[in-house]
Amino acid sequence: MTAEMKQKVIKKEDAVFWLDSSGCWRNDGGKFRKKKIIDLFHQSIAKDDDGYFVSQVRDGFWEKVYFRFEDTALFVFAVVINDDIVLVLNTGKQIPLNPENLYTAHDNLYIKQENERIKFSERALMQISSLIEEDGDHLAITVDGEKFSIVEKTLYLDNNALSFETDH
């Protein structure tokens, strides 16, 4: 955004689209279908003090649209397993896997990265599943020959915001 460009802000309550719990963009007409639009939305996700938004330059304005999401705005869409394990997010950002930051909640796998909750998509779960096993009453992941327990957390609704508390 340039200094002379005017900004138009859409509050999340007024946004006509949202991100569902599977990481799919939706509006009242249903799930978005056009890959170019889906990719553009994911790649333009950003966050500021007011929350997550997507933005674009439109008609001489910098349009910033805050959006609702059912679980989280960030998803692991792919897992690249080579010498290192790299997580590819819906935004396109790549982060190395830190197995100590993995946890489960309500049969979903998450990772905490810089105070952000990132959910694994079904595809990413399939890609990482070969490294995960049951270990007694919880799950564990083996990385570089070392086994890490995956903590289970419980989801709570507090002031209309989702938060997690550690069970174990």
Buried (B, 14 or more C-beta within 10 A) or exposed (E): EEEEEEEBBBEBEEBEBBBEEEBBBBEEEEEBEEEEEBEEBBEBBEEEEEEBBBBEEEEEBBBBBBBBBBBBBBBBBBBEEEEEBBBBBBBEEEBEBBBBBBBBBEEBBBBBBEEBBBBBBEBBBEBBEEBBEEBEEEBBBBBEEEEBBBBBBEEEEEEEEBEBEEEE
